[in-house]
Amino acid sequence: MTSMAAALAASLPAAVSRQATPQPSATAQPAKVFPQRLEGVVDVEGAREVESVQLSSLVFLKMMKHSTDILPAPPSSTLQQDRNAPPPTALSSHIDCLGVLLGLDLDGVLEVEDSFALPGGETGLGANSYSDRLLTHLREVQTPDSPVGIYLSTHNGGSATRVAIDLLSAVEKVSGGRGKAVLIVHDASKANGNDLSVKAYRLGEGAREAAKAGKWDEKTLTEKGITSSTLLSPLPITVTSPSLISAFLSTLSTSAPNASPSAKPSLDSPAVPFPLNFSALVDPTPSSLTSYLQNTLDSLQLHSHEANNIAFLTRQIAREKVRHEQAIRDREEENAKRRKQGLSEFPAISSEIRGGTKEPSRLEMICLGGMVEGLAKGMGAEAGKGLVRNYL
């Protein structure tokens, strides 16, 4: 007869020897930060460029909310150092909102899942910046914390600004290059006229190389072929609606007046009136076309002001270069005399000092040129729209 102690011993699991326990290897790979089901679509090495953008409707609503807020003017330190202050214009009174997009690149499709707004004057993603601190907090609560681009609000078809390009270049460096960072431009003025306008861009091939080197001088722009039309490359964009957003939008629909709650408008039941879902055919050009024309003239004025600044800086740099080269020749002649006299020579001029003064950045000029082109095209489209409505 089996004893009670033997029965209890038989019911317990067998002890595992220490030799059989697998020891962790010193060269074990670290744990992956993405699910195993995404291993085939996540571009870890960054070898594939972004081909399309998938924007969450929640991010789109946050962009629209930010563009309608009353934003403070950016500090003067974020603007390019000018010989004279830029002229005050109606176009400069529209403060453009900026924000960082968060998401993931899946098999060439950039899925934007979240975003956060940037304060005025934020021009980088470096250490101790607002973006760096906020991304740290997002990482702690395990929410999307991978910057994939920048969003920008414009007015009447304006183009990207210098600050937006600087931020996009910073995100490009963080994301590993190869066109991974995108710029989403939202036209706030068209949204006020019941016509939403959202476009996605990425840096052109030459612009990516210039941003990586940090040079926007005339020589780099000429070699890379960078102009206002080649600075950014367009990307197809689609807006997706999650279930909660779709449910919220469905609650905004109302039934037709004088109709029973159960009745639905259709062609089979003409007694039920259709709800009013169209706007009256009016000509908005007396007010909108004036705004387009004013913004185009303002952009031309800012472009001319920046051209004068570049010309002044170029002349100043040419004068400084002549003085610099003369100082180098004087130093070399003085050292030659001291060698003949057996005296100690002066320290040699380093290669950095020999390089002279750097040329001014032309990025502001390119962005203003793109703004002039965009506003002019918008003015032409608005004039054509008014002409068609006048003849209907």
TORKOL-4160 file (C-alpha; in steps of 0.2 Angstrom, whole numbers, padded with zeros to 4 digits, m for minus):
392
<pt num="1" X="0000" Y="0000" Z="0000"/>
<pt num="2" X="0007" Y="0017" Z="m0005"/>
<pt num="3" X="0010" Y="0029" Z="0009"/>
<pt num="4" X="0003" Y="0047" Z="0010"/>
<pt num="5" X="0020" Y="0055" Z="0008"/>
<pt num="6" X="0023" Y="0045" Z="m0008"/>
<pt num="7" X="0007" Y="0049" Z="m0015"/>
<pt num="8" X="0010" Y="0068" Z="m0012"/>
<pt num="9" X="0027" Y="0067" Z="m0019"/>
<pt num="10" X="0021" Y="0058" Z="m0035"/>
<pt num="11" X="0008" Y="0072" Z="m0038"/>
<pt num="12" X="0021" Y="0086" Z="m0037"/>
<pt num="13" X="0030" Y="0091" Z="m0054"/>
<pt num="14" X="0047" Y="0085" Z="m0056"/>
<pt num="15" X="0061" Y="0096" Z="m0051"/>
<pt num="16" X="0071" Y="0103" Z="m0066"/>
<pt num="17" X="0090" Y="0102" Z="m0064"/>
<pt num="18" X="0101" Y="0118" Z="m0065"/>
<pt num="19" X="0111" Y="0111" Z="m0079"/>
<pt num="20" X="0095" Y="0109" Z="m0090"/>
<pt num="21" X="0090" Y="0128" Z="m0087"/>
<pt num="22" X="0094" Y="0138" Z="m0102"/>
<pt num="23" X="0106" Y="0152" Z="m0098"/>
<pt num="24" X="0104" Y="0169" Z="m0107"/>
<pt num="25" X="0116" Y="0171" Z="m0120"/>
<pt num="26" X="0128" Y="0186" Z="m0119"/>
<pt num="27" X="0125" Y="0190" Z="m0137"/>
<pt num="28" X="0106" Y="0189" Z="m0136"/>
<pt num="29" X="0096" Y="0201" Z="m0147"/>
<pt num="30" X="0086" Y="0215" Z="m0139"/>
<pt num="31" X="0068" Y="0214" Z="m0138"/>
<pt num="32" X="0059" Y="0221" Z="m0153"/>
<pt num="33" X="0048" Y="0236" Z="m0151"/>
<pt num="34" X="0035" Y="0231" Z="m0164"/>
<pt num="35" X="0024" Y="0216" Z="m0165"/>
<pt num="36" X="0029" Y="0201" Z="m0174"/>
<pt num="37" X="0015" Y="0202" Z="m0187"/>
<pt num="38" X="0023" Y="0219" Z="m0193"/>
<pt num="39" X="0040" Y="0212" Z="m0196"/>
<pt num="40" X="0036" Y="0210" Z="m0215"/>
<pt num="41" X="0029" Y="0228" Z="m0218"/>
<pt num="42" X="0039" Y="0239" Z="m0206"/>
<pt num="43" X="0054" Y="0246" Z="m0215"/>
<pt num="44" X="0067" Y="0245" Z="m0201"/>
<pt num="45" X="0082" Y="0249" Z="m0212"/>
<pt num="46" X="0074" Y="0264" Z="m0220"/>
<pt num="47" X="0077" Y="0258" Z="m0237"/>
<pt num="48" X="0060" Y="0262" Z="m0245"/>
<pt num="49" X="0054" Y="0279" Z="m0248"/>
<pt num="50" X="0036" Y="0285" Z="m0243"/>
<pt num="51" X="0024" Y="0283" Z="m0258"/>
<pt num="52" X="0008" Y="0289" Z="m0250"/>
<pt num="53" X="0001" Y="0296" Z="m0234"/>
<pt num="54" X="m0014" Y="0290" Z="m0224"/>
<pt num="55" X="m0020" Y="0303" Z="m0212"/>
<pt num="56" X="m0031" Y="0300" Z="m0197"/>
<pt num="57" X="m0047" Y="0311" Z="m0197"/>
<pt num="58" X="m0043" Y="0314" Z="m0178"/>
<pt num="59" X="m0027" Y="0322" Z="m0183"/>
<pt num="60" X="m0036" Y="0332" Z="m0197"/>
<pt num="61" X="m0048" Y="0339" Z="m0184"/>
<pt num="62" X="m0034" Y="0343" Z="m0173"/>
<pt num="63" X="m0025" Y="0353" Z="m0187"/>
<pt num="64" X="m0041" Y="0362" Z="m0191"/>
<pt num="65" X="m0043" Y="0367" Z="m0173"/>
<pt num="66" X="m0026" Y="0373" Z="m0171"/>
<pt num="67" X="m0027" Y="0383" Z="m0187"/>
<pt num="68" X="m0042" Y="0393" Z="m0180"/>
<pt num="69" X="m0034" Y="0397" Z="m0163"/>
<pt num="70" X="m0028" Y="0414" Z="m0159"/>
<pt num="71" X="m0009" Y="0411" Z="m0160"/>
<pt num="72" X="0004" Y="0423" Z="m0154"/>
<pt num="73" X="0017" Y="0430" Z="m0166"/>
<pt num="74" X="0034" Y="0421" Z="m0166"/>
<pt num="75" X="0049" Y="0429" Z="m0158"/>
<pt num="76" X="0060" Y="0439" Z="m0168"/>
<pt num="77" X="0075" Y="0427" Z="m0165"/>
<pt num="78" X="0067" Y="0414" Z="m0176"/>
<pt num="79" X="0067" Y="0426" Z="m0191"/>
<pt num="80" X="0082" Y="0428" Z="m0203"/>
<pt num="81" X="0093" Y="0442" Z="m0198"/>
<pt num="82" X="0089" Y="0457" Z="m0209"/>
<pt num="83" X="0097" Y="0473" Z="m0213"/>
<pt num="84" X="0080" Y="0481" Z="m0211"/>
<pt num="85" X="0064" Y="0474" Z="m0203"/>
<pt num="86" X="0052" Y="0466" Z="m0215"/>
<pt num="87" X="0037" Y="0478" Z="m0220"/>
<pt num="88" X="0021" Y="0474" Z="m0211"/>
<pt num="89" X="0008" Y="0467" Z="m0222"/>
<pt num="90" X="m0009" Y="0459" Z="m0221"/>
<pt num="91" X="m0001" Y="0442" Z="m0226"/>
<pt num="92" X="0011" Y="0442" Z="m0211"/>
<pt num="93" X="m0003" Y="0445" Z="m0199"/>
<pt num="94" X="m0009" Y="0427" Z="m0203"/>
<pt num="95" X="0001" Y="0417" Z="m0190"/>
<pt num="96" X="0004" Y="0400" Z="m0197"/>
<pt num="97" X="0002" Y="0385" Z="m0185"/>
<pt num="98" X="0015" Y="0371" Z="m0184"/>
<pt num="99" X="0014" Y="0354" Z="m0177"/>
<pt num="100" X="0023" Y="0337" Z="m0177"/>
<pt num="101" X="0015" Y="0322" Z="m0184"/>
<pt num="102" X="0017" Y="0305" Z="m0176"/>
<pt num="103" X="0014" Y="0288" Z="m0184"/>
<pt num="104" X="0023" Y="0273" Z="m0193"/>
<pt num="105" X="0029" Y="0269" Z="m0210"/>
<pt num="106" X="0021" Y="0252" Z="m0216"/>
<pt num="107" X="0026" Y="0246" Z="m0233"/>
<pt num="108" X="0028" Y="0263" Z="m0241"/>
<pt num="109" X="0012" Y="0270" Z="m0233"/>
<pt num="110" X="0015" Y="0283" Z="m0220"/>
<pt num="111" X="0001" Y="0281" Z="m0207"/>
<pt num="112" X="m0001" Y="0297" Z="m0197"/>
<pt num="113" X="m0010" Y="0292" Z="m0180"/>
<pt num="114" X="m0007" Y="0307" Z="m0169"/>
<pt num="115" X="0000" Y="0325" Z="m0168"/>
<pt num="116" X="0004" Y="0339" Z="m0156"/>
<pt num="117" X="0005" Y="0357" Z="m0158"/>
<pt num="118" X="0021" Y="0367" Z="m0157"/>
<pt num="119" X="0023" Y="0384" Z="m0148"/>
<pt num="120" X="0029" Y="0399" Z="m0158"/>
<pt num="121" X="0047" Y="0399" Z="m0162"/>
<pt num="122" X="0050" Y="0381" Z="m0161"/>
<pt num="123" X="0063" Y="0377" Z="m0175"/>
<pt num="124" X="0071" Y="0361" Z="m0170"/>
<pt num="125" X="0069" Y="0344" Z="m0162"/>
<pt num="126" X="0085" Y="0345" Z="m0152"/>
<pt num="127" X="0089" Y="0340" Z="m0134"/>
<pt num="128" X="0079" Y="0350" Z="m0121"/>
<pt num="129" X="0067" Y="0357" Z="m0134"/>
<pt num="130" X="0048" Y="0356" Z="m0132"/>
<pt num="131" X="0046" Y="0342" Z="m0144"/>
<pt num="132" X="0060" Y="0332" Z="m0136"/>
<pt num="133" X="0052" Y="0333" Z="m0119"/>
<pt num="134" X="0034" Y="0330" Z="m0125"/>
<pt num="135" X="0040" Y="0314" Z="m0135"/>
<pt num="136" X="0048" Y="0308" Z="m0119"/>
<pt num="137" X="0031" Y="0309" Z="m0110"/>
<pt num="138" X="0022" Y="0301" Z="m0124"/>
<pt num="139" X="0035" Y="0287" Z="m0123"/>
<pt num="140" X="0031" Y="0285" Z="m0105"/>
<pt num="141" X="0013" Y="0282" Z="m0107"/>
<pt num="142" X="0016" Y="0270" Z="m0122"/>
<pt num="143" X="0007" Y="0281" Z="m0136"/>
<pt num="144" X="0014" Y="0284" Z="m0153"/>
<pt num="145" X="0030" Y="0294" Z="m0151"/>
<pt num="146" X="0039" Y="0292" Z="m0168"/>
<pt num="147" X="0040" Y="0309" Z="m0177"/>
<pt num="148" X="0035" Y="0306" Z="m0196"/>
<pt num="149" X="0032" Y="0324" Z="m0202"/>
<pt num="150" X="0026" Y="0342" Z="m0199"/>
<pt num="151" X="0009" Y="0350" Z="m0202"/>
<pt num="152" X="0007" Y="0368" Z="m0207"/>
<pt num="153" X="m0008" Y="0380" Z="m0210"/>
<pt num="154" X="m0007" Y="0392" Z="m0224"/>
<pt num="155" X="m0019" Y="0405" Z="m0231"/>
<pt num="156" X="m0025" Y="0407" Z="m0249"/>
<pt num="157" X="m0014" Y="0394" Z="m0257"/>
<pt num="158" X="0002" Y="0399" Z="m0248"/>
<pt num="159" X="0018" Y="0388" Z="m0249"/>
<pt num="160" X="0029" Y="0381" Z="m0235"/>
<pt num="161" X="0039" Y="0393" Z="m0224"/>
<pt num="162" X="0057" Y="0393" Z="m0219"/>
<pt num="163" X="0053" Y="0387" Z="m0202"/>
<pt num="164" X="0043" Y="0373" Z="m0208"/>
<pt num="165" X="0057" Y="0367" Z="m0220"/>
<pt num="166" X="0069" Y="0368" Z="m0205"/>
<pt num="167" X="0058" Y="0357" Z="m0194"/>
<pt num="168" X="0055" Y="0345" Z="m0209"/>
<pt num="169" X="0074" Y="0344" Z="m0211"/>
<pt num="170" X="0076" Y="0340" Z="m0192"/>
<pt num="171" X="0062" Y="0326" Z="m0193"/>
<pt num="172" X="0071" Y="0319" Z="m0209"/>
<pt num="173" X="0087" Y="0317" Z="m0199"/>
<pt num="174" X="0078" Y="0309" Z="m0185"/>
<pt num="175" X="0068" Y="0297" Z="m0197"/>
<pt num="176" X="0084" Y="0291" Z="m0206"/>
<pt num="177" X="0082" Y="0300" Z="m0222"/>
<pt num="178" X="0076" Y="0294" Z="m0239"/>
<pt num="179" X="0061" Y="0305" Z="m0239"/>
<pt num="180" X="0053" Y="0298" Z="m0224"/>
<pt num="181" X="0047" Y="0314" Z="m0217"/>
<pt num="182" X="0032" Y="0322" Z="m0224"/>
<pt num="183" X="0024" Y="0340" Z="m0224"/>
<pt num="184" X="0005" Y="0341" Z="m0223"/>
<pt num="185" X="m0001" Y="0358" Z="m0228"/>
<pt num="186" X="m0019" Y="0364" Z="m0223"/>
<pt num="187" X="m0026" Y="0379" Z="m0231"/>
<pt num="188" X="m0036" Y="0388" Z="m0217"/>
<pt num="189" X="m0044" Y="0401" Z="m0229"/>
<pt num="190" X="m0052" Y="0387" Z="m0240"/>
<pt num="191" X="m0059" Y="0378" Z="m0225"/>
<pt num="192" X="m0068" Y="0394" Z="m0220"/>
<pt num="193" X="m0077" Y="0394" Z="m0237"/>
<pt num="194" X="m0083" Y="0376" Z="m0235"/>
<pt num="195" X="m0069" Y="0369" Z="m0246"/>
<pt num="196" X="m0056" Y="0359" Z="m0237"/>
<pt num="197" X="m0039" Y="0358" Z="m0244"/>
<pt num="198" X="m0025" Y="0346" Z="m0238"/>
<pt num="199" X="m0010" Y="0342" Z="m0247"/>
<pt num="200" X="0005" Y="0331" Z="m0243"/>
<pt num="201" X="0023" Y="0334" Z="m0248"/>
<pt num="202" X="0041" Y="0328" Z="m0245"/>
<pt num="203" X="0058" Y="0335" Z="m0248"/>
<pt num="204" X="0064" Y="0334" Z="m0266"/>
<pt num="205" X="0080" Y="0324" Z="m0269"/>
<pt num="206" X="0091" Y="0339" Z="m0270"/>
<pt num="207" X="0083" Y="0347" Z="m0256"/>
<pt num="208" X="0086" Y="0332" Z="m0245"/>
<pt num="209" X="0105" Y="0332" Z="m0249"/>
<pt num="210" X="0105" Y="0351" Z="m0245"/>
<pt num="211" X="0096" Y="0349" Z="m0229"/>
<pt num="212" X="0108" Y="0335" Z="m0224"/>
<pt num="213" X="0123" Y="0346" Z="m0227"/>
<pt num="214" X="0115" Y="0361" Z="m0219"/>
<pt num="215" X="0119" Y="0372" Z="m0234"/>
<pt num="216" X="0107" Y="0383" Z="m0244"/>
<pt num="217" X="0119" Y="0394" Z="m0253"/>
<pt num="218" X="0119" Y="0399" Z="m0271"/>
<pt num="219" X="0132" Y="0386" Z="m0276"/>
<pt num="220" X="0122" Y="0371" Z="m0268"/>
<pt num="221" X="0105" Y="0377" Z="m0275"/>
<pt num="222" X="0113" Y="0378" Z="m0293"/>
<pt num="223" X="0122" Y="0361" Z="m0291"/>
<pt num="224" X="0106" Y="0352" Z="m0284"/>
<pt num="225" X="0094" Y="0361" Z="m0296"/>
<pt num="226" X="0084" Y="0367" Z="m0281"/>
<pt num="227" X="0070" Y="0379" Z="m0285"/>
<pt num="228" X="0053" Y="0384" Z="m0278"/>
<pt num="229" X="0045" Y="0370" Z="m0288"/>
<pt num="230" X="0057" Y="0357" Z="m0285"/>
<pt num="231" X="0059" Y="0360" Z="m0266"/>
<pt num="232" X="0045" Y="0349" Z="m0262"/>
<pt num="233" X="0038" Y="0334" Z="m0270"/>
<pt num="234" X="0019" Y="0330" Z="m0269"/>
<pt num="235" X="0012" Y="0314" Z="m0262"/>
<pt num="236" X="m0005" Y="0306" Z="m0263"/>
<pt num="237" X="m0015" Y="0308" Z="m0247"/>
<pt num="238" X="m0031" Y="0299" Z="m0240"/>
<pt num="239" X="m0040" Y="0303" Z="m0224"/>
<pt num="240" X="m0047" Y="0288" Z="m0214"/>
<pt num="241" X="m0061" Y="0289" Z="m0201"/>
<pt num="242" X="m0060" Y="0278" Z="m0186"/>
<pt num="243" X="m0076" Y="0271" Z="m0179"/>
<pt num="244" X="m0078" Y="0284" Z="m0165"/>
<pt num="245" X="m0076" Y="0298" Z="m0177"/>
<pt num="246" X="m0089" Y="0290" Z="m0189"/>
<pt num="247" X="m0101" Y="0288" Z="m0175"/>
<pt num="248" X="m0099" Y="0306" Z="m0170"/>
<pt num="249" X="m0102" Y="0312" Z="m0188"/>
<pt num="250" X="m0117" Y="0302" Z="m0189"/>
<pt num="251" X="m0125" Y="0310" Z="m0174"/>
<pt num="252" X="m0123" Y="0327" Z="m0183"/>
<pt num="253" X="m0136" Y="0323" Z="m0196"/>
<pt num="254" X="m0154" Y="0329" Z="m0194"/>
<pt num="255" X="m0171" Y="0325" Z="m0201"/>
<pt num="256" X="m0180" Y="0336" Z="m0213"/>
<pt num="257" X="m0193" Y="0348" Z="m0206"/>
<pt num="258" X="m0211" Y="0343" Z="m0205"/>
<pt num="259" X="m0207" Y="0325" Z="m0208"/>
<pt num="260" X="m0210" Y="0311" Z="m0196"/>
<pt num="261" X="m0195" Y="0303" Z="m0187"/>
<pt num="262" X="m0198" Y="0286" Z="m0196"/>
<pt num="263" X="m0199" Y="0293" Z="m0214"/>
<pt num="264" X="m0184" Y="0294" Z="m0224"/>
<pt num="265" X="m0182" Y="0305" Z="m0240"/>
<pt num="266" X="m0182" Y="0295" Z="m0256"/>
<pt num="267" X="m0187" Y="0296" Z="m0274"/>
<pt num="268" X="m0201" Y="0283" Z="m0270"/>
<pt num="269" X="m0209" Y="0295" Z="m0257"/>
<pt num="270" X="m0210" Y="0312" Z="m0264"/>
<pt num="271" X="m0221" Y="0319" Z="m0250"/>
<pt num="272" X="m0205" Y="0318" Z="m0239"/>
<pt num="273" X="m0194" Y="0333" Z="m0243"/>
<pt num="274" X="m0176" Y="0331" Z="m0245"/>
<pt num="275" X="m0165" Y="0340" Z="m0232"/>
<pt num="276" X="m0156" Y="0356" Z="m0239"/>
<pt num="277" X="m0138" Y="0350" Z="m0243"/>
<pt num="278" X="m0132" Y="0363" Z="m0255"/>
<pt num="279" X="m0127" Y="0381" Z="m0254"/>
<pt num="280" X="m0134" Y="0395" Z="m0264"/>
<pt num="281" X="m0126" Y="0399" Z="m0281"/>
<pt num="282" X="m0118" Y="0416" Z="m0277"/>
<pt num="283" X="m0102" Y="0425" Z="m0283"/>
<pt num="284" X="m0090" Y="0426" Z="m0269"/>
<pt num="285" X="m0076" Y="0435" Z="m0279"/>
<pt num="286" X="m0080" Y="0453" Z="m0274"/>
<pt num="287" X="m0072" Y="0448" Z="m0257"/>
<pt num="288" X="m0062" Y="0433" Z="m0260"/>
<pt num="289" X="m0053" Y="0439" Z="m0276"/>
<pt num="290" X="m0048" Y="0455" Z="m0266"/>
<pt num="291" X="m0040" Y="0445" Z="m0253"/>
<pt num="292" X="m0031" Y="0434" Z="m0265"/>
<pt num="293" X="m0024" Y="0450" Z="m0274"/>
<pt num="294" X="m0019" Y="0458" Z="m0258"/>
<pt num="295" X="m0010" Y="0443" Z="m0252"/>
<pt num="296" X="m0001" Y="0441" Z="m0269"/>
<pt num="297" X="0005" Y="0459" Z="m0268"/>
<pt num="298" X="0011" Y="0457" Z="m0250"/>
<pt num="299" X="0020" Y="0441" Z="m0255"/>
<pt num="300" X="0029" Y="0450" Z="m0269"/>
<pt num="301" X="0033" Y="0464" Z="m0257"/>
<pt num="302" X="0041" Y="0452" Z="m0245"/>
<pt num="303" X="0050" Y="0443" Z="m0259"/>
<pt num="304" X="0057" Y="0460" Z="m0265"/>
<pt num="305" X="0063" Y="0464" Z="m0247"/>
<pt num="306" X="0072" Y="0447" Z="m0245"/>
<pt num="307" X="0080" Y="0450" Z="m0262"/>
<pt num="308" X="0087" Y="0466" Z="m0256"/>
<pt num="309" X="0093" Y="0458" Z="m0240"/>
<pt num="310" X="0102" Y="0445" Z="m0250"/>
<pt num="311" X="0110" Y="0458" Z="m0262"/>
<pt num="312" X="0116" Y="0468" Z="m0247"/>
<pt num="313" X="0123" Y="0453" Z="m0238"/>
<pt num="314" X="0132" Y="0447" Z="m0254"/>
<pt num="315" X="0140" Y="0464" Z="m0256"/>
<pt num="316" X="0145" Y="0464" Z="m0238"/>
<pt num="317" X="0153" Y="0446" Z="m0239"/>
<pt num="318" X="0162" Y="0451" Z="m0255"/>
<pt num="319" X="0170" Y="0466" Z="m0246"/>
<pt num="320" X="0174" Y="0455" Z="m0230"/>
<pt num="321" X="0182" Y="0442" Z="m0242"/>
<pt num="322" X="0194" Y="0454" Z="m0249"/>
<pt num="323" X="0199" Y="0460" Z="m0232"/>
<pt num="324" X="0201" Y="0442" Z="m0226"/>
<pt num="325" X="0212" Y="0437" Z="m0241"/>
<pt num="326" X="0223" Y="0452" Z="m0239"/>
<pt num="327" X="0225" Y="0448" Z="m0220"/>
<pt num="328" X="0231" Y="0430" Z="m0225"/>
<pt num="329" X="0243" Y="0437" Z="m0238"/>
<pt num="330" X="0250" Y="0449" Z="m0225"/>
<pt num="331" X="0252" Y="0435" Z="m0212"/>
<pt num="332" X="0261" Y="0424" Z="m0225"/>
<pt num="333" X="0273" Y="0438" Z="m0230"/>
<pt num="334" X="0277" Y="0442" Z="m0212"/>
<pt num="335" X="0281" Y="0424" Z="m0208"/>
<pt num="336" X="0293" Y="0424" Z="m0223"/>
<pt num="337" X="0302" Y="0439" Z="m0216"/>
<pt num="338" X="0303" Y="0432" Z="m0199"/>
<pt num="339" X="0310" Y="0416" Z="m0206"/>
<pt num="340" X="0324" Y="0425" Z="m0214"/>
<pt num="341" X="0328" Y="0435" Z="m0199"/>
<pt num="342" X="0328" Y="0419" Z="m0188"/>
<pt num="343" X="0313" Y="0424" Z="m0177"/>
<pt num="344" X="0299" Y="0414" Z="m0172"/>
<pt num="345" X="0284" Y="0414" Z="m0184"/>
<pt num="346" X="0266" Y="0419" Z="m0180"/>
<pt num="347" X="0254" Y="0404" Z="m0178"/>
<pt num="348" X="0248" Y="0398" Z="m0195"/>
<pt num="349" X="0230" Y="0402" Z="m0200"/>
<pt num="350" X="0218" Y="0387" Z="m0199"/>
<pt num="351" X="0208" Y="0380" Z="m0213"/>
<pt num="352" X="0192" Y="0386" Z="m0205"/>
<pt num="353" X="0198" Y="0404" Z="m0204"/>
<pt num="354" X="0204" Y="0402" Z="m0222"/>
<pt num="355" X="0187" Y="0398" Z="m0228"/>
<pt num="356" X="0181" Y="0415" Z="m0225"/>
<pt num="357" X="0163" Y="0421" Z="m0222"/>
<pt num="358" X="0149" Y="0409" Z="m0226"/>
<pt num="359" X="0137" Y="0414" Z="m0240"/>
<pt num="360" X="0119" Y="0419" Z="m0234"/>
<pt num="361" X="0105" Y="0406" Z="m0234"/>
<pt num="362" X="0094" Y="0406" Z="m0249"/>
<pt num="363" X="0080" Y="0395" Z="m0241"/>
<pt num="364" X="0069" Y="0410" Z="m0236"/>
<pt num="365" X="0070" Y="0417" Z="m0254"/>
<pt num="366" X="0065" Y="0400" Z="m0261"/>
<pt num="367" X="0050" Y="0399" Z="m0249"/>
<pt num="368" X="0044" Y="0416" Z="m0253"/>
<pt num="369" X="0046" Y="0412" Z="m0272"/>
<pt num="370" X="0035" Y="0397" Z="m0269"/>
<pt num="371" X="0022" Y="0407" Z="m0259"/>
<pt num="372" X="0021" Y="0420" Z="m0273"/>
<pt num="373" X="0018" Y="0406" Z="m0286"/>
<pt num="374" X="0005" Y="0397" Z="m0275"/>
<pt num="375" X="m0005" Y="0414" Z="m0271"/>
<pt num="376" X="m0004" Y="0418" Z="m0290"/>
<pt num="377" X="m0011" Y="0401" Z="m0295"/>
<pt num="378" X="m0025" Y="0403" Z="m0281"/>
<pt num="379" X="m0030" Y="0420" Z="m0287"/>
<pt num="380" X="m0031" Y="0413" Z="m0305"/>
<pt num="381" X="m0042" Y="0399" Z="m0299"/>
<pt num="382" X="m0053" Y="0410" Z="m0289"/>
<pt num="383" X="m0055" Y="0422" Z="m0304"/>
<pt num="384" X="m0060" Y="0407" Z="m0315"/>
<pt num="385" X="m0073" Y="0401" Z="m0303"/>
<pt num="386" X="m0081" Y="0418" Z="m0302"/>
<pt num="387" X="m0081" Y="0419" Z="m0321"/>
<pt num="388" X="m0090" Y="0402" Z="m0323"/>
<pt num="389" X="m0103" Y="0407" Z="m0309"/>
<pt num="390" X="m0107" Y="0424" Z="m0318"/>
<pt num="391" X="m0111" Y="0415" Z="m0334"/>
<pt num="392" X="m0122" Y="0401" Z="m0326"/>
